[in-house]
Amino acid sequence: MEQPRRSKERRRSQRLPLAVPIFARGLDDKGKEFLEFTTTLNISADGVLVAMRRYLPPDTSITLEIPAAPLPKLSSRPKLVRAIQAHVIRVTRSEPSYLWALNFSSPII
């Protein structure tokens, strides 16, 4: 019996099943600005998977914004990344929402 062919892994980094609350901001397919709050389903250094209520075509550019509580006053505050540029690679219908596979413009690690 022939073994099923495995597709070649295309990811450059390991995915982690990490739920991070985020805002997704951008322009929809009609050119109207949107801001939607959601949570990541998995994340890697190069991209993320999120569930969204709206459809966006592949290659749409968006900004992911990570909300954070105010930090206490520190003598040397670390530089924190709170906005990440990304673009849509793939959109899959998953009732009642869409799953967006996003690629970061530059790795986050």
BELRA-V847468 format. One record per pair of residues at least 12 apart in sequence whose ideal C-beta (glycine too) atoms are under 8 Angstrom apart, sorted by sequence separation. I is the first residue (numbers start at 1). J is the second residue. D is the distance in Angstrom with one decimal. If there is no record, write none. Layout:
I_J_D + I_J_D
This chain:
23_35_5.9 + 24_36_5.1 + 38_50_5.2 + 39_51_7.6 + 68_80_7.0 + 88_100_5.7 + 89_101_4.7 + 23_36_7.0 + 38_51_6.1 + 88_101_7.4 + 89_102_6.6 + 23_37_5.5 + 24_38_6.3 + 38_52_5.8 + 68_82_6.2 + 88_102_6.0 + 89_103_5.0 + 22_37_7.5 + 23_38_8.0 + 66_81_7.5 + 67_82_7.9 + 87_102_6.8 + 21_37_7.1 + 22_38_6.2 + 36_52_5.9 + 48_64_7.2 + 66_82_4.9 + 86_102_4.2 + 87_103_5.9 + 21_38_7.7 + 22_39_6.9 + 36_53_6.4 + 65_82_6.2 + 66_83_7.6 + 86_103_6.2 + 21_39_5.3 + 22_40_6.3 + 36_54_6.9 + 65_83_5.1 + 66_84_7.6 + 86_104_5.1 + 87_105_7.2 + 20_39_6.6 + 64_83_7.1 + 65_84_8.0 + 85_104_7.1 + 86_105_6.4 + 19_39_5.0 + 20_40_4.6 + 34_54_6.7 + 63_83_5.7 + 64_84_4.5 + 84_104_5.8 + 85_105_4.0 + 19_40_6.2 + 63_84_7.1 + 64_85_8.0 + 84_105_7.7 + 85_106_7.8 + 18_40_6.2 + 19_41_7.4 + 63_85_5.9 + 64_86_5.8 + 20_43_6.5 + 62_85_7.9 + 63_86_7.5 + 17_41_7.3 + 18_42_6.6 + 61_85_6.9 + 62_86_5.7 + 84_108_6.4 + 17_42_5.1 + 18_43_5.0 + 61_86_7.5 + 62_87_7.0 + 16_42_6.2 + 24_50_6.8 + 28_54_6.2 + 29_55_7.1 + 61_87_4.9 + 62_88_7.0 + 15_42_4.5 + 16_43_5.7 + 29_56_6.6 + 60_87_6.4 + 81_108_6.6 + 15_43_7.0 + 16_44_6.8 + 22_50_7.0 + 24_52_6.5 + 28_56_6.6 + 29_57_5.7 + 59_87_5.9 + 60_88_4.6 + 15_44_4.8 + 59_88_6.5 + 14_44_6.2 + 26_56_7.4 + 58_88_5.2 + 13_44_4.4 + 29_60_7.6 + 57_88_7.0 + 58_89_6.2 + 12_44_7.9 + 13_45_4.1 + 56_88_5.2 + 58_90_6.4 + 11_44_6.5 + 12_45_7.5 + 13_46_5.2 + 27_60_7.5 + 58_91_6.8 + 12_46_5.2 + 15_49_7.8 + 26_60_6.4 + 57_91_7.4 + 11_46_7.1 + 26_61_6.4 + 56_91_6.2 + 11_47_7.9 + 26_62_3.6 + 55_91_6.0 + 25_62_6.5 + 26_63_6.4 + 24_62_5.5 + 25_63_4.7 + 48_86_7.1 + 64_102_7.4 + 24_63_7.6 + 25_64_7.9 + 47_86_7.2 + 24_64_5.9 + 25_65_6.2 + 62_102_7.1 + 23_64_7.2 + 24_65_7.9 + 22_64_5.0 + 23_65_4.3 + 47_89_7.2 + 56_98_7.8 + 22_65_6.5 + 23_66_8.0 + 51_94_6.9 + 53_96_7.9 + 55_98_5.4 + 22_66_5.7 + 23_67_6.7 + 53_97_5.5 + 54_98_6.8 + 56_100_6.7 + 21_66_7.6 + 22_67_7.6 + 52_97_6.0 + 53_98_7.4 + 20_66_6.6 + 21_67_6.2 + 51_97_4.7 + 52_98_5.3 + 51_98_7.2 + 52_99_7.9 + 51_99_5.8 + 52_100_5.4 + 50_99_7.4 + 51_100_7.7 + 49_99_6.2 + 50_100_5.2 + 49_100_7.1 + 49_101_5.6 + 50_102_6.8 + 49_102_7.5 + 47_101_6.7 + 48_102_5.1 + 47_102_5.4 + 47_103_4.6 + 48_104_7.4 + 46_103_6.4 + 47_104_5.7 + 41_99_7.4 + 46_104_5.9 + 45_104_7.8 + 46_107_5.5 + 45_107_4.5 + 45_108_5.7 + 45_109_4.1 + 24_100_7.9 + 13_107_7.4 + 13_109_7.6
